[in-house]
Amino acid sequence: MDRPLGITVSRHILDSQHIHPQATGELSSLLIELIVAAKTISAEVNMAGLADILGMSGKMNIQGEHVQKLDEFANNTIKRRMARCGYISVMTSEEEADAIPVAEGYEGKYTLAFDPLDGSSNIDVNVSIGTIFSIHRALNGGTPGSENDLLQKGSEQVAAGYIIYGSSSMLVYSTGEGVHGFTLDPSVGEFYLSHPDIKMPHKSKYFSVNEGNYHYWDDPVRNYIEYLKETDKKTGRPYSGRYIGSLVADFHRNLIAGGIFLYPRDNKNPAKKTGKLRLLYEAAPLAFIAEQASGRAITDECQDILDIEPYDLHQRVPLIIGCKHDVDMVQEFLAGKK
């Protein structure tokens, strides 16, 4: 079947809205506003080396990490665009300590959590980076939102996705009815449908993990990685190792080509005993995408990421995410069945 040509992301969102007679159009408009912010960030990323926007800003974020200039630009771009869009009641950013209110009188029905520039430590070396977003219904839509509106399980998301800025800029999103990818045509400034109804392969070809942390993992995780590197033609092993160090880039490759990504807890480092990745801004939205694309996402204690009840805006979790067969397999190792 030929791939559809010329379908813009705006048309795709609006066509999807027409399937639901009860839809008000507010979620569609929210997504379109967010995409405008992404286009602005994409343009700046492409000009970063010429616009004196690479390097450190001199600030630290809530995670205690140095903030990149481009990170700060992306954060401010999304905040300014969404504060008066009229579709969200409150938002939160991976870069800021507290919930971010919207402009008075512009409160809407939804909430927004976002990582403005995932993988930003790789900015200066031109590795793919991206914006990740998660949308929930506000508990009391139309009124000023609070932290409680943002602390909802991933299973309750109404939409999630990411924009990856690489050799081309690509938007991948889901509203709970499959996953679709759109590639930006910079000549006209529009995202066009390039990857309709994305499905992860059932089984992986690649594994993505920072093996520099090997000696800090629990035995089941180490045993699983050793298993992946053994030769067994019947099971398609050994797997090929592919690790970029930019979560959104590692996940995107695995989504398209088939793979499993692991960032288990580090039991010898108190700062990482609860995991490194953020539940609201990274793990939950990508888990939503994975499950909509026939994949899975769990912690290294075999808990489904989408079932975790958040208790803090910056809660961290271990993350194992990828093709269903492989997540099922690592779960057997973690449960002591392998």
Buried (B, 14 or more C-beta within 10 A) or exposed (E): EEEEEEBBBBEBBBEBBEEEEEEEEBBBBBBBBBBBBBBBBBBBBBEBEEBEBBEBBEEEBBBEBBBBBBBBBBBEBBBEBBBEBBBBBBBBBBBBEEBBBBEEEBBBBBBBBBBBBBBBBBBBEEBBBBBBBBBBBBBBBEEBBBEEBBBBBBBEBBBBBBBBBBEEBBBBBBBEEBBBBBBBBEEEEBBBBBBBEBEBBEBBBBBBBEEEBEEBBEEBBBBBBEBBEEEEEEEEEEBEBBBBEBBBBBBBBBBBBBBBBBBBBBEEEEEBEBBBBBBBBBBBBBBBBBBBBBBBBBBBEEEBBBEBEBEEBBBBBBBBBBBBBBBEBBBEBBEEEE
